[in-house]
Amino acid sequence: MKEARIAEGGMRYAEISAEGFVMAHIPNSESRDPNVEHPPVLLREAVGFLAPRAGGVYVDGTVGGGGHAEEILKHSSPDGVLIGLDQDGDAVRRCQERLAAYGKRVVVRQKNFRDIDAVLSELGYAAVDGVLLDLGVSWFHLKMPERGFSFALDGPLDMRMNTGVPHTAADLVNTLPRRELARILRDYGEERKAGAIARAIEKARARGPITSTAQLAGIVSSVSPPFPARRIHPATLTFQALRIAVNDEMEALREGLNKIVHILRPGGRVAVISFHSLEDRIVKQFYAASAKGCTCPPKMPVCVCGKKSSLTILTRRPVLPGVEEVERNPAARSAKLRVAEKKNDDPSCA
Ligand SMILES: C[S@@+](CC[C@H](N)C(=O)[O-])C[C@H]1O[C@@H](n2cnc3c(N)ncnc32)[C@H](O)[C@@H]1O
């Protein structure tokens, strides 16, 4: 794989981590410019699977910079409807502005996609034709140091996508028992040095609260092998784990998927783009479980469980970005798209 190189006078870390790639590809002069767009990942593939059509109703549950949403609107012209959700208020404002020209065809709300059922019922939709989730953070998060997602730019240790939720990454780092911190780093970061990092955090916070991203990155770096031996910045997995914990990302995904399956019309599709193995595993297992019908033991003469298959998996293997897309946008390199289609409620489809 081609390594992203640090642009002249650019960010310090530009290696294999998604954040490093993102930072390396935002020219310095633009690094804090909110008008630099988040490049939508697997755009053609995701929208191709959703196959938007005139008259259809679609939900972009992670509307972010609005790239996928706008493509869905174009393909469902002249009267398809797009409901965009994002838990980040800044993203919502940006999208409302970007998509204003589509008028009544667009509704953008600051909501977590785990509440998709409530939003749709508020808006008066009983069912929809397609749902897209493009998980994780956007460029806007990573390049705004004040949001605290970046170990490459110093800022307050925040990491909340929804700034209305009570706990920041600093709260977790400064108050959780060491063992719980280690569990988070292990479960959400798959960090092999979770125990040692948690111990270093405990030692550091005894001297005073850990308040900035650079401070935390420094503590983690003191434990891990020196960069670049590890090829990613030593704090990459710690930052990922804390971000997932702060935003309760795994639970939101599980809840969201469970609800999406119920709000899709027969023939409607759900497309999920994930960026790490934890998310991808949840999506893959959810699709597999929903595609499976009766789970009674084979000896059972008649079905007693009553479980019916509700989804057909359209991507046996995940769809990955092509070489060209990764060259253009290296942050896309770990993306995986999985798509499934809602089955007919007809009991013969079990
Ligand atoms: C990768 S970006 C999406 C980019 C978007 N597809 C585009 O074309 O610009 C992910 C966005 O999803 C939002 N997000 C992440 N988890 C969410 C959740 N559970 N509910 C709502 N929004 C979420 C983030 O705030 C972020 O803006």
The ligand as a MOL file (V3000), in Angstrom:
LIG
                    3D

  0  0  0     0  0            999 V3000
M  V30 BEGIN CTAB
M  V30 COUNTS 27 29 0 0 0
M  V30 BEGIN ATOM
M  V30 1 C -18.7680 9.0910 7.7630 0
M  V30 2 S -19.7790 10.4330 8.1640 0 CHG=1
M  V30 3 C -21.0440 10.3650 6.9410 0
M  V30 4 C -20.6990 11.0910 5.7000 0
M  V30 5 C -21.8310 11.2180 4.7070 0
M  V30 6 N -22.2610 9.9360 4.2110 0
M  V30 7 C -21.4620 12.1400 3.5730 0
M  V30 8 O -21.6760 11.7680 2.4190 0
M  V30 9 O -20.9780 13.2240 3.8230 0 CHG=-1
M  V30 10 C -20.6440 9.8280 9.5490 0
M  V30 11 C -21.6370 10.8000 10.1450 0
M  V30 12 O -22.5440 10.0290 10.9120 0
M  V30 13 C -22.8070 10.6660 12.1250 0
M  V30 14 N -23.1760 9.5860 13.0490 0
M  V30 15 C -22.3950 8.6070 13.5310 0
M  V30 16 N -23.1110 7.7710 14.2970 0
M  V30 17 C -24.3940 8.2250 14.2800 0
M  V30 18 C -25.6000 7.7860 14.8860 0
M  V30 19 N -25.6630 6.7030 15.6690 0
M  V30 20 N -26.7320 8.4800 14.6080 0
M  V30 21 C -26.7090 9.5870 13.8180 0
M  V30 22 N -25.5770 10.0540 13.2620 0
M  V30 23 C -24.4350 9.3890 13.4770 0
M  V30 24 C -21.5620 11.4250 12.4630 0
M  V30 25 O -21.8680 12.5380 13.2620 0
M  V30 26 C -21.0450 11.8250 11.0780 0
M  V30 27 O -21.4960 13.0950 10.7210 0
M  V30 END ATOM
M  V30 BEGIN BOND
M  V30 1 1 1 2
M  V30 2 1 2 3
M  V30 3 1 2 10
M  V30 4 1 3 4
M  V30 5 1 4 5
M  V30 6 1 5 6
M  V30 7 1 5 7
M  V30 8 2 7 8
M  V30 9 1 7 9
M  V30 10 1 10 11
M  V30 11 1 11 12
M  V30 12 1 11 26
M  V30 13 1 12 13
M  V30 14 1 13 14
M  V30 15 1 13 24
M  V30 16 1 14 15
M  V30 17 1 14 23
M  V30 18 2 15 16
M  V30 19 1 16 17
M  V30 20 1 17 18
M  V30 21 2 17 23
M  V30 22 1 18 19
M  V30 23 2 18 20
M  V30 24 1 20 21
M  V30 25 2 21 22
M  V30 26 1 22 23
M  V30 27 1 24 25
M  V30 28 1 24 26
M  V30 29 1 26 27
M  V30 END BOND
M  V30 END CTAB
M  END
